[in-house]
Amino acid sequence: MDISAIIPCYNGEEFLREAVDSINNQTYLPQEIIIVNDGSTDKSKEIIEILKASSRIPIRNINQANHGVSAARNVGIATAKCDWVAFLDVDDIWLPEMLERKVKFAETHKIQSGLICCNYYVDSINAASKKHNGSRYAKIAHDRLMSSKEFQSIFLKENFIGTATVMMFSRLEALLVGGFDSFLKHSEEFDFMLRLTCNSNVAVLSESLALKRHHGENLSNDKELYFYSHYFSCKRNMMYKDKYSRILFSPEIKKLLQSDLEKFATGYCNQLFEKKRLTGLKAYLFHFSDMKTIKGISFHLQGLLKKIVRTITFDKLKK
């Protein structure tokens, strides 16, 4: 299998060398490394030039103005020369057998295209930090080939994939669904996988083959952005019509999308309320129009009533 390894990089001077080293140390080497320098203002550009001279794998670099990680990933996909693409976020690392394990799985199951992911460590490499620990949904998905519908039905109940660093997929299939949404500031992987897996079989390896690291620059702690991005992705993806789009969700998956939409809309309203009560209450009222199920209406109404009680109680105590 021919694989292009892609690293989107924005101000990654602290992590670049280790990321590239983790690719060079693979037991199954990719054919190329593409580093998309997304308008870095640190020494990333200079470090990339040094790495190009020392890497055992050819490195191609693309320098562009800052447009965000999704735009950088899309540029990498568009310029990749190989049939398969594997992402490595600049602040993460691959363990040595990342690609070999995926290639062996693909060869064993005669996979010509699709999406292959894996388990991974979070912040430190030890048994307790494996991402899929305690996830019954991940265990259902482990170490087998799943159809689009089966994977989506599990994935919408829990996003145990979590990061682009564990993804290896068919370049052509990614192009057919339009790549990553460069307008989203959060949850781009969630949105991309929903669309990609409409047309792709999926495998999730149980072995932890990467390390994802959190630090001060991560956006993952912005809960308001998290809830809104997921809400927006679910709502937009539900709007695709079979007659007009290559992205087709089955009726069963659309029901799960609706359930997630309602959950994330209520979560978003809650986050707004915690910042500014009146804004949050208005959002609760506005998003009632998104509630289509009895469970969603009930949950949203309970949330609104609790916020009203809190507001009244707070005002009385203040007086």
C-alpha atoms as a printed R data frame, in Angstrom:
    type eleno elety resid chain resno       x      y      z
1   ATOM     1    CA   MET     A     1   0.000  0.000  0.000
2   ATOM     2    CA   ASP     A     2   1.249  3.456 -0.907
3   ATOM     3    CA   ILE     A     3   0.660  5.983  1.885
4   ATOM     4    CA   SER     A     4   1.117  9.743  2.115
5   ATOM     5    CA   ALA     A     5   1.705 10.947  5.687
6   ATOM     6    CA   ILE     A     6   0.363 14.478  6.205
7   ATOM     7    CA   ILE     A     7   1.240 16.864  9.041
8   ATOM     8    CA   PRO     A     8  -0.737 20.122  9.294
9   ATOM     9    CA   CYS     A     9   1.467 22.588 11.148
10  ATOM    10    CA   TYR     A    10   0.734 25.909 12.819
11  ATOM    11    CA   ASN     A    11   3.440 27.185 15.185
12  ATOM    12    CA   GLY     A    12   4.655 23.652 15.762
13  ATOM    13    CA   GLU     A    13   8.334 24.344 16.420
14  ATOM    14    CA   GLU     A    14   8.118 22.576 19.785
15  ATOM    15    CA   PHE     A    15   6.684 19.374 18.293
16  ATOM    16    CA   LEU     A    16   7.778 19.114 14.634
17  ATOM    17    CA   ARG     A    17  10.967 17.132 15.093
18  ATOM    18    CA   GLU     A    18   9.328 14.524 17.296
19  ATOM    19    CA   ALA     A    19   6.358 14.182 14.936
20  ATOM    20    CA   VAL     A    20   8.577 13.642 11.882
21  ATOM    21    CA   ASP     A    21  10.847 11.281 13.830
22  ATOM    22    CA   SER     A    22   7.815  9.153 14.726
23  ATOM    23    CA   ILE     A    23   7.062  8.767 11.009
24  ATOM    24    CA   ASN     A    24  10.681  7.987 10.142
25  ATOM    25    CA   ASN     A    25  10.673  5.328 12.857
26  ATOM    26    CA   GLN     A    26   7.732  3.432 11.374
27  ATOM    27    CA   THR     A    27   8.216 -0.262 10.711
28  ATOM    28    CA   TYR     A    28   6.231  0.294  7.496
29  ATOM    29    CA   LEU     A    29   7.353  3.509  5.846
30  ATOM    30    CA   PRO     A    30   5.049  5.831  3.913
31  ATOM    31    CA   GLN     A    31   6.140  6.982  0.458
32  ATOM    32    CA   GLU     A    32   6.171 10.661  1.408
33  ATOM    33    CA   ILE     A    33   5.660 13.162  4.209
34  ATOM    34    CA   ILE     A    34   3.711 16.320  3.404
35  ATOM    35    CA   ILE     A    35   3.984 19.165  5.898
36  ATOM    36    CA   VAL     A    36   1.461 21.955  5.357
37  ATOM    37    CA   ASN     A    37   2.823 25.034  7.118
38  ATOM    38    CA   ASP     A    38  -0.364 26.973  7.843
39  ATOM    39    CA   GLY     A    39   1.013 30.476  8.311
40  ATOM    40    CA   SER     A    40   3.273 29.698 11.272
41  ATOM    41    CA   THR     A    41   4.860 32.717 12.933
42  ATOM    42    CA   ASP     A    42   7.482 30.756 14.883
43  ATOM    43    CA   LYS     A    43  10.496 28.852 13.515
44  ATOM    44    CA   SER     A    44   8.468 26.031 11.959
45  ATOM    45    CA   LYS     A    45   9.472 26.970  8.406
46  ATOM    46    CA   GLU     A    46  13.184 26.842  9.215
47  ATOM    47    CA   ILE     A    47  12.819 23.561 11.125
48  ATOM    48    CA   ILE     A    48  10.994 21.979  8.180
49  ATOM    49    CA   GLU     A    49  13.951 22.794  5.899
50  ATOM    50    CA   ILE     A    50  16.338 21.127  8.358
51  ATOM    51    CA   LEU     A    51  14.097 18.053  8.606
52  ATOM    52    CA   LYS     A    52  13.926 17.747  4.814
53  ATOM    53    CA   ALA     A    53  17.681 17.272  4.729
54  ATOM    54    CA   SER     A    54  17.776 14.591  7.429
55  ATOM    55    CA   SER     A    55  14.558 12.594  6.869
56  ATOM    56    CA   ARG     A    56  14.816  9.069  5.452
57  ATOM    57    CA   ILE     A    57  11.401  9.666  3.859
58  ATOM    58    CA   PRO     A    58  11.061 12.430  1.239
59  ATOM    59    CA   ILE     A    59   9.425 15.528  2.722
60  ATOM    60    CA   ARG     A    60   7.405 17.986  0.675
61  ATOM    61    CA   ASN     A    61   6.371 21.191  2.371
62  ATOM    62    CA   ILE     A    62   3.649 23.651  1.434
63  ATOM    63    CA   ASN     A    63   3.674 27.155  2.901
64  ATOM    64    CA   GLN     A    64   0.382 29.025  2.991
65  ATOM    65    CA   ALA     A    65  -1.354 31.843  4.834
66  ATOM    66    CA   ASN     A    66  -3.135 30.766  8.004
67  ATOM    67    CA   HIS     A    67  -6.533 29.267  7.139
68  ATOM    68    CA   GLY     A    68  -6.940 26.722  9.940
69  ATOM    69    CA   VAL     A    69  -6.230 23.031 10.384
70  ATOM    70    CA   SER     A    70  -9.050 21.825  8.092
71  ATOM    71    CA   ALA     A    71  -7.820 23.913  5.176
72  ATOM    72    CA   ALA     A    72  -4.292 22.606  5.800
73  ATOM    73    CA   ARG     A    73  -5.540 19.013  5.817
74  ATOM    74    CA   ASN     A    74  -7.434 19.572  2.585
75  ATOM    75    CA   VAL     A    75  -4.334 20.961  0.895
76  ATOM    76    CA   GLY     A    76  -2.456 17.874  2.050
77  ATOM    77    CA   ILE     A    77  -5.118 15.548  0.657
78  ATOM    78    CA   ALA     A    78  -5.234 17.423 -2.645
79  ATOM    79    CA   THR     A    79  -1.467 17.316 -3.178
80  ATOM    80    CA   ALA     A    80  -0.824 13.772 -1.905
81  ATOM    81    CA   LYS     A    81   0.560 11.365 -4.497
82  ATOM    82    CA   CYS     A    82  -0.583  8.116 -2.883
83  ATOM    83    CA   ASP     A    83  -3.902  6.264 -2.800
84  ATOM    84    CA   TRP     A    84  -3.980  6.268  0.994
85  ATOM    85    CA   VAL     A    85  -3.599  9.233  3.340
86  ATOM    86    CA   ALA     A    86  -2.645  9.138  7.036
87  ATOM    87    CA   PHE     A    87  -2.761 12.210  9.266
88  ATOM    88    CA   LEU     A    88  -0.498 13.137 12.129
89  ATOM    89    CA   ASP     A    89  -1.329 16.312 14.043
90  ATOM    90    CA   VAL     A    90   1.917 18.155 14.720
91  ATOM    91    CA   ASP     A    91   1.641 17.872 18.513
92  ATOM    92    CA   ASP     A    92   0.973 14.106 18.456
93  ATOM    93    CA   ILE     A    93   3.187 11.119 17.649
94  ATOM    94    CA   TRP     A    94   2.755  7.742 15.984
95  ATOM    95    CA   LEU     A    95   4.061  4.658 17.714
96  ATOM    96    CA   PRO     A    96   6.411  2.595 15.503
97  ATOM    97    CA   GLU     A    97   3.859  0.015 14.296
98  ATOM    98    CA   MET     A    98   1.037  2.468 13.474
99  ATOM    99    CA   LEU     A    99   1.135  1.975  9.700
100 ATOM   100    CA   GLU     A   100   2.270 -1.649  9.676
101 ATOM   101    CA   ARG     A   101  -0.691 -2.806 11.775
102 ATOM   102    CA   LYS     A   102  -3.143 -0.983  9.545
103 ATOM   103    CA   VAL     A   103  -1.567 -2.280  6.349
104 ATOM   104    CA   LYS     A   104  -1.648 -5.861  7.651
105 ATOM   105    CA   PHE     A   105  -5.318 -5.487  8.579
106 ATOM   106    CA   ALA     A   106  -6.110 -4.100  5.130
107 ATOM   107    CA   GLU     A   107  -4.248 -6.937  3.408
108 ATOM   108    CA   THR     A   108  -5.892 -9.607  5.588
109 ATOM   109    CA   HIS     A   109  -9.382 -8.268  4.848
110 ATOM   110    CA   LYS     A   110  -8.593 -7.345  1.226
111 ATOM   111    CA   ILE     A   111  -9.493 -3.687  1.786
112 ATOM   112    CA   GLN     A   112  -8.962 -1.559 -1.313
113 ATOM   113    CA   SER     A   113 -10.407  1.662  0.102
114 ATOM   114    CA   GLY     A   114 -12.198  2.960  3.174
115 ATOM   115    CA   LEU     A   115 -11.200  4.188  6.642
116 ATOM   116    CA   ILE     A   116  -8.938  2.463  9.169
117 ATOM   117    CA   CYS     A   117  -8.553  3.930 12.674
118 ATOM   118    CA   CYS     A   118  -7.072  2.678 15.928
119 ATOM   119    CA   ASN     A   119  -7.005  3.099 19.669
120 ATOM   120    CA   TYR     A   120  -4.519  5.593 21.161
121 ATOM   121    CA   TYR     A   121  -2.988  6.928 24.342
122 ATOM   122    CA   VAL     A   122  -3.958 10.285 25.833
123 ATOM   123    CA   ASP     A   123  -1.087 12.395 27.262
124 ATOM   124    CA   SER     A   124   0.978  9.439 28.518
125 ATOM   125    CA   ILE     A   125   1.759  5.915 27.376
126 ATOM   126    CA   ASN     A   126   0.366  3.534 29.963
127 ATOM   127    CA   ALA     A   127  -2.524  1.110 30.203
128 ATOM   128    CA   ALA     A   128  -4.724  3.535 32.139
129 ATOM   129    CA   SER     A   129  -4.519  6.254 29.471
130 ATOM   130    CA   LYS     A   130  -5.881  4.288 26.523
131 ATOM   131    CA   LYS     A   131  -8.678  6.256 24.884
132 ATOM   132    CA   HIS     A   132 -11.037  3.295 24.495
133 ATOM   133    CA   ASN     A   133 -10.827  2.187 28.118
134 ATOM   134    CA   GLY     A   134 -14.333  1.741 29.464
135 ATOM   135    CA   SER     A   135 -16.000  2.393 26.099
136 ATOM   136    CA   ARG     A   136 -18.451 -0.366 25.287
137 ATOM   137    CA   TYR     A   137 -19.076  1.185 21.878
138 ATOM   138    CA   ALA     A   138 -15.394  1.068 20.943
139 ATOM   139    CA   LYS     A   139 -15.261 -2.585 21.976
140 ATOM   140    CA   ILE     A   140 -18.200 -3.356 19.698
141 ATOM   141    CA   ALA     A   141 -16.275 -1.799 16.797
142 ATOM   142    CA   HIS     A   142 -12.848 -3.305 17.478
143 ATOM   143    CA   ASP     A   143 -10.833 -5.336 14.978
144 ATOM   144    CA   ARG     A   144 -13.420 -6.003 12.288
145 ATOM   145    CA   LEU     A   145 -14.661 -4.485  9.080
146 ATOM   146    CA   MET     A   146 -17.920 -2.559  9.428
147 ATOM   147    CA   SER     A   147 -20.345 -1.212  6.850
148 ATOM   148    CA   SER     A   148 -21.079  2.515  6.675
149 ATOM   149    CA   LYS     A   149 -24.400  2.209  8.457
150 ATOM   150    CA   GLU     A   150 -23.103 -0.049 11.218
151 ATOM   151    CA   PHE     A   151 -20.148  2.212 12.004
152 ATOM   152    CA   GLN     A   152 -22.215  5.399 11.951
153 ATOM   153    CA   SER     A   153 -24.775  3.883 14.316
154 ATOM   154    CA   ILE     A   154 -21.987  3.236 16.847
155 ATOM   155    CA   PHE     A   155 -20.046  6.455 16.206
156 ATOM   156    CA   LEU     A   156 -23.080  8.694 16.778
157 ATOM   157    CA   LYS     A   157 -23.574  7.174 20.212
158 ATOM   158    CA   GLU     A   158 -19.966  7.899 21.181
159 ATOM   159    CA   ASN     A   159 -17.117  9.558 19.293
160 ATOM   160    CA   PHE     A   160 -14.341  7.254 20.463
161 ATOM   161    CA   ILE     A   161 -12.182  8.100 17.405
162 ATOM   162    CA   GLY     A   162 -11.464 11.573 18.742
163 ATOM   163    CA   THR     A   163  -8.533 12.714 16.602
164 ATOM   164    CA   ALA     A   164  -7.372 12.779 12.978
165 ATOM   165    CA   THR     A   165  -4.016 11.376 14.137
166 ATOM   166    CA   VAL     A   166  -5.459  7.842 14.119
167 ATOM   167    CA   MET     A   167  -7.094  8.061 10.678
168 ATOM   168    CA   MET     A   168  -5.843  6.379  7.502
169 ATOM   169    CA   PHE     A   169  -8.231  6.542  4.556
170 ATOM   170    CA   SER     A   170  -8.697  6.439  0.801
171 ATOM   171    CA   ARG     A   171  -7.667  9.746 -0.732
172 ATOM   172    CA   LEU     A   172 -10.244  9.428 -3.528
173 ATOM   173    CA   GLU     A   173 -13.132  8.840 -1.116
174 ATOM   174    CA   ALA     A   174 -12.093 11.875  0.933
175 ATOM   175    CA   LEU     A   175 -12.087 14.024 -2.193
176 ATOM   176    CA   LEU     A   176 -15.524 12.729 -3.219
177 ATOM   177    CA   VAL     A   177 -17.103 14.035  0.017
178 ATOM   178    CA   GLY     A   178 -15.325 17.387 -0.134
179 ATOM   179    CA   GLY     A   179 -12.679 16.835  2.534
180 ATOM   180    CA   PHE     A   180 -12.824 18.695  5.846
181 ATOM   181    CA   ASP     A   181 -15.122 21.669  6.414
182 ATOM   182    CA   SER     A   182 -12.651 24.550  6.643
183 ATOM   183    CA   PHE     A   183 -15.340 26.849  8.096
184 ATOM   184    CA   LEU     A   184 -15.677 24.818 11.296
185 ATOM   185    CA   LYS     A   185 -13.414 25.837 14.179
186 ATOM   186    CA   HIS     A   186 -14.063 22.676 16.201
187 ATOM   187    CA   SER     A   187 -15.199 19.063 15.690
188 ATOM   188    CA   GLU     A   188 -13.947 18.974 12.091
189 ATOM   189    CA   GLU     A   189 -12.990 15.307 12.479
190 ATOM   190    CA   PHE     A   190 -16.489 14.403 13.701
191 ATOM   191    CA   ASP     A   191 -18.075 16.146 10.717
192 ATOM   192    CA   PHE     A   192 -15.604 14.685  8.207
193 ATOM   193    CA   MET     A   193 -16.064 11.130  9.446
194 ATOM   194    CA   LEU     A   194 -19.838 11.398  9.232
195 ATOM   195    CA   ARG     A   195 -19.588 12.323  5.558
196 ATOM   196    CA   LEU     A   196 -16.659 10.059  4.655
197 ATOM   197    CA   THR     A   197 -18.296  6.959  6.095
198 ATOM   198    CA   CYS     A   198 -21.423  7.379  3.998
199 ATOM   199    CA   ASN     A   199 -19.474  5.666  1.216
200 ATOM   200    CA   SER     A   200 -16.727  3.803  3.082
201 ATOM   201    CA   ASN     A   201 -16.278  0.627  5.064
202 ATOM   202    CA   VAL     A   202 -14.568  1.211  8.411
203 ATOM   203    CA   ALA     A   203 -12.189 -0.660 10.711
204 ATOM   204    CA   VAL     A   204 -11.094  0.324 14.228
205 ATOM   205    CA   LEU     A   205  -8.052 -1.475 15.637
206 ATOM   206    CA   SER     A   206  -8.056 -2.147 19.366
207 ATOM   207    CA   GLU     A   207  -4.295 -1.653 19.665
208 ATOM   208    CA   SER     A   208  -3.121  1.787 20.842
209 ATOM   209    CA   LEU     A   209  -0.797  3.031 18.114
210 ATOM   210    CA   ALA     A   210  -0.529  6.792 18.706
211 ATOM   211    CA   LEU     A   211  -0.131  9.361 21.463
212 ATOM   212    CA   LYS     A   212  -2.415 12.398 21.572
213 ATOM   213    CA   ARG     A   213  -1.220 15.259 23.737
214 ATOM   214    CA   HIS     A   214  -3.182 18.112 25.269
215 ATOM   215    CA   HIS     A   215  -1.618 21.488 25.937
216 ATOM   216    CA   GLY     A   216  -2.521 25.157 26.285
217 ATOM   217    CA   GLU     A   217  -3.120 25.717 22.564
218 ATOM   218    CA   ASN     A   218  -5.783 22.997 22.196
219 ATOM   219    CA   LEU     A   219  -9.336 24.156 21.508
220 ATOM   220    CA   SER     A   220 -10.868 21.037 23.050
221 ATOM   221    CA   ASN     A   221 -11.703 22.748 26.357
222 ATOM   222    CA   ASP     A   222 -14.012 25.330 24.747
223 ATOM   223    CA   LYS     A   223 -17.344 23.715 25.641
224 ATOM   224    CA   GLU     A   224 -19.514 26.345 23.952
225 ATOM   225    CA   LEU     A   225 -17.640 25.845 20.683
226 ATOM   226    CA   TYR     A   226 -17.784 22.067 21.141
227 ATOM   227    CA   PHE     A   227 -21.550 21.899 21.572
228 ATOM   228    CA   TYR     A   228 -22.341 24.396 18.818
229 ATOM   229    CA   SER     A   229 -20.008 22.748 16.286
230 ATOM   230    CA   HIS     A   230 -21.539 19.320 16.859
231 ATOM   231    CA   TYR     A   231 -25.048 20.764 16.720
232 ATOM   232    CA   PHE     A   232 -24.279 22.559 13.466
233 ATOM   233    CA   SER     A   233 -22.682 19.480 11.894
234 ATOM   234    CA   CYS     A   234 -25.648 17.248 12.760
235 ATOM   235    CA   LYS     A   235 -28.164 19.812 11.506
236 ATOM   236    CA   ARG     A   236 -26.394 20.395  8.215
237 ATOM   237    CA   ASN     A   237 -25.773 16.720  7.527
238 ATOM   238    CA   MET     A   238 -29.443 15.951  8.105
239 ATOM   239    CA   MET     A   239 -30.334 18.410  5.337
240 ATOM   240    CA   TYR     A   240 -28.662 16.395  2.575
241 ATOM   241    CA   LYS     A   241 -31.294 14.910  0.264
242 ATOM   242    CA   ASP     A   242 -30.742 11.585 -1.460
243 ATOM   243    CA   LYS     A   243 -31.883 13.033 -4.767
244 ATOM   244    CA   TYR     A   244 -29.347 15.843 -4.831
245 ATOM   245    CA   SER     A   245 -26.247 14.694 -2.935
246 ATOM   246    CA   ARG     A   246 -23.504 12.068 -2.934
247 ATOM   247    CA   ILE     A   247 -23.646 12.143  0.865
248 ATOM   248    CA   LEU     A   248 -26.513  9.854  1.795
249 ATOM   249    CA   PHE     A   249 -27.597  8.938  5.330
250 ATOM   250    CA   SER     A   250 -30.066  6.123  5.925
251 ATOM   251    CA   PRO     A   251 -33.333  6.871  7.795
252 ATOM   252    CA   GLU     A   252 -31.981  5.037 10.846
253 ATOM   253    CA   ILE     A   253 -28.824  7.179 10.899
254 ATOM   254    CA   LYS     A   254 -30.851 10.359 10.429
255 ATOM   255    CA   LYS     A   255 -32.786  9.481 13.584
256 ATOM   256    CA   LEU     A   256 -29.515  9.222 15.481
257 ATOM   257    CA   LEU     A   257 -28.362 12.516 13.959
258 ATOM   258    CA   GLN     A   258 -31.578 14.138 15.173
259 ATOM   259    CA   SER     A   259 -31.034 12.742 18.666
260 ATOM   260    CA   ASP     A   260 -27.478 14.105 18.725
261 ATOM   261    CA   LEU     A   261 -28.637 17.451 17.320
262 ATOM   262    CA   GLU     A   262 -31.103 17.847 20.190
263 ATOM   263    CA   LYS     A   263 -28.547 16.850 22.812
264 ATOM   264    CA   PHE     A   264 -25.895 19.249 21.512
265 ATOM   265    CA   ALA     A   265 -28.389 22.116 21.058
266 ATOM   266    CA   THR     A   266 -29.410 21.846 24.711
267 ATOM   267    CA   GLY     A   267 -25.779 21.609 25.773
268 ATOM   268    CA   TYR     A   268 -24.989 24.748 23.769
269 ATOM   269    CA   CYS     A   269 -27.852 26.647 25.430
270 ATOM   270    CA   ASN     A   270 -26.584 25.557 28.827
271 ATOM   271    CA   GLN     A   271 -23.095 26.878 28.066
272 ATOM   272    CA   LEU     A   272 -24.523 30.232 26.978
273 ATOM   273    CA   PHE     A   273 -26.587 30.454 30.166
274 ATOM   274    CA   GLU     A   274 -23.520 29.859 32.345
275 ATOM   275    CA   LYS     A   275 -21.852 32.856 30.690
276 ATOM   276    CA   LYS     A   276 -24.862 35.162 30.461
277 ATOM   277    CA   ARG     A   277 -28.264 34.158 31.830
278 ATOM   278    CA   LEU     A   278 -30.509 36.182 29.527
279 ATOM   279    CA   THR     A   279 -28.641 35.089 26.410
280 ATOM   280    CA   GLY     A   280 -28.924 31.483 27.510
281 ATOM   281    CA   LEU     A   281 -32.662 31.701 28.202
282 ATOM   282    CA   LYS     A   282 -33.268 33.252 24.771
283 ATOM   283    CA   ALA     A   283 -31.237 30.451 23.166
284 ATOM   284    CA   TYR     A   284 -33.318 27.819 24.982
285 ATOM   285    CA   LEU     A   285 -36.501 29.341 23.547
286 ATOM   286    CA   PHE     A   286 -35.024 29.697 20.057
287 ATOM   287    CA   HIS     A   287 -33.779 26.093 19.872
288 ATOM   288    CA   PHE     A   288 -37.162 24.591 20.764
289 ATOM   289    CA   SER     A   289 -37.734 24.580 17.008
290 ATOM   290    CA   ASP     A   290 -34.917 21.985 16.680
291 ATOM   291    CA   MET     A   291 -36.631 19.536 19.031
292 ATOM   292    CA   LYS     A   292 -38.518 16.872 17.070
293 ATOM   293    CA   THR     A   293 -38.590 13.927 19.493
294 ATOM   294    CA   ILE     A   294 -40.407 13.527 22.817
295 ATOM   295    CA   LYS     A   295 -37.089 12.813 24.555
296 ATOM   296    CA   GLY     A   296 -35.483 15.915 23.049
297 ATOM   297    CA   ILE     A   297 -38.419 18.180 23.918
298 ATOM   298    CA   SER     A   298 -38.571 16.830 27.468
299 ATOM   299    CA   PHE     A   299 -34.833 17.187 28.074
300 ATOM   300    CA   HIS     A   300 -34.748 20.698 26.603
301 ATOM   301    CA   LEU     A   301 -37.799 21.788 28.604
302 ATOM   302    CA   GLN     A   302 -36.309 20.448 31.839
303 ATOM   303    CA   GLY     A   303 -33.129 22.373 31.118
304 ATOM   304    CA   LEU     A   304 -35.057 25.596 30.496
305 ATOM   305    CA   LEU     A   305 -37.168 25.227 33.662
306 ATOM   306    CA   LYS     A   306 -34.090 24.597 35.796
307 ATOM   307    CA   LYS     A   307 -32.445 27.725 34.391
308 ATOM   308    CA   ILE     A   308 -35.574 29.800 35.065
309 ATOM   309    CA   VAL     A   309 -35.686 28.561 38.670
310 ATOM   310    CA   ARG     A   310 -31.983 29.372 39.083
311 ATOM   311    CA   THR     A   311 -32.512 32.852 37.669
312 ATOM   312    CA   ILE     A   312 -35.474 33.595 39.968
313 ATOM   313    CA   THR     A   313 -33.695 32.171 43.013
314 ATOM   314    CA   PHE     A   314 -30.540 34.171 42.275
315 ATOM   315    CA   ASP     A   315 -32.506 37.403 41.894
316 ATOM   316    CA   LYS     A   316 -34.313 36.836 45.205
317 ATOM   317    CA   LEU     A   317 -31.052 36.135 47.029
318 ATOM   318    CA   LYS     A   318 -29.494 39.215 45.477
319 ATOM   319    CA   LYS     A   319 -32.355 41.362 46.766
